[in-house]
C-alpha cells in the first residue's frame, strides 16, 4: 500500500469534477479520475498531473463499479477520499434549450418516467452503488471523507419559499434527484457517525458546465471550492451537513 493518500472523483473527465481532481492533486493526493469513457479519462488525467490515473467507472453499471474498486485495492491498496460528482441533468435536452424551457418539460404532470428513472439512476442510485463498493477501502483509511456533490435546487426548505429564485425549475428529475441525494448523505452520515469517516453534501453553485449547457454564472474553480474543502476536513470537521462556500444550506 502506498503512503500517499488517494482520492477518487467520479465524473472527473470534465467540468467541476475535473477541477476537483486538479485541486486535490495540488493538495498532495494521488487522484483517480473516474470516467465512463476511459479515453476521455486518460486525457483528463494527463491534464491533472503526473500522479493521476484514469479509472473507467460508469456509476450506472455494477460490473464497472466492482472492477473499479478491485483495481484500486490491487494497485493502490487504499482510498481516503470519495467525491461522488458524476451527475446528469437530463437525457434529452435539445441544444440551445434554456434551463427554464427544459423545466417546463419536467413537471410532475408531464415528465417522462423514463427520464426521471435515468436521471435518478446516475444521481442517486449511482452514488449509493459507488459508495457501497468503496466503503471497505474507506473504512480502512485513518480518516476517510465522502463528499456528495449536490445542489441548492434540491433544498425542500428553499423550494417551499415562494421567493426562492429557482423554485420554478423544481421538478421530479434533476432537482428532486438532488433532494434524494441529500437524504442519502444524511443516511450515510448516520451509519458512519461512530467511525472516523465524515460524509457531507456540497453545493457548487450555478457553475458553467456541460450540465447546464454552459449557462452557469460561476467558474469551475469557484464551483470546486466547497467540495474540496469538505474533502480536506480535519478531525474536528462536521459530518452530515449540506453547504456551499458561504456556509450551511437548509435541507
Secondary structure, 3 states (H helix, E strand, C coil): CCCCCEEEECCCCCHHHHHHHHHHHHCCCEEEEEECCHHHHHHHHHHHCCCEEEEECCCCCHHHHHHHHHHHHHHCCCCCEEEECCCCCCCCCCCCCCHHHHHHCCCCCCCCHHHHHHHHHHHHHHHHHHHHHHHHHHHHCCCCEEEEEECHHHCHHHHCCCCCCCHHHCCCCHHHHHHHHHHHHHHHHHHHCCCCCEEEEEECCCECCHHHCCCCCECHHHHHHHHHHHHCCCCCCCCCCEEECCEECCC
